[in-house]
Amino acid sequence: MPDGPSTATHPAVAAQLKSLLDDLDPTSRCVILLHYADELTLDEIAAVVEQNPADIQQQLDAFRARAQQALAGARPPLGYAA
């Protein structure tokens, strides 16, 4: 078990992630959730949403870039205690 709380448990981080997901179109949201929540592979996701695996990878890369940028200011300070 990690020594400190996960940044995902920090309210600001959770709210920012929800906002990012809410801003996506339904197919992109599905891609992100299938990858991160259901842990499907690119090929499995591509079959579900009927897209090319390369397009799925691009969507994941774009979401990660947006999330990193958005979360840069939402991360809890070191030593944050829930």
VEXDOVEX-844179 format. One record per residue (C-alpha): x, y, z. Coordinates in steps of 0.1 Angstrom, whole numbers, plus 5000, padded with zeros to 4 digits. Example, Ala and Ser with C-alpha at 12.3 -4.5 7.8 and 13.67 -1.06 7.14 Angstrom:
512349555078 513749895071 
This chain:
500050005000 501450354991 502550575020 500150865011 496750904997 496150864960 495851194941 492651054927 491051074961 491751454963 488451634956 489951884932 491451604911 488251404910 486251714900 488751804873 488651454858 484851444859 484751774841 487251654814 485151344809 481951544807 483451764780 484051464757 481651344730 479951004740 482250794718 485450944732 484150914768 483450554760 486950494747 488550654779 486350454802 486850124784 490550174786 490950304821 487950154840 487549824821 491149784811 490349684775 493149674749 493249914719 492049634696 489149544720 488049914722 488349954685 485949664680 483449804704 483350154690 484050044654 487150254649 490750194639 493150114668 495350394657 492450634662 491850494697 495450554705 495150914693 492150974715 493850824745 496951034739 494951354735 492951284767 496151224786 497651544774 494551744783 494351574817 498051644825 497652004816 494352044835 495551854866 498852044868 497052304890 494752064907 497251824923 497251824961 500251954979 502851714991 501851575025 498151615017 496051415042 492551315032 
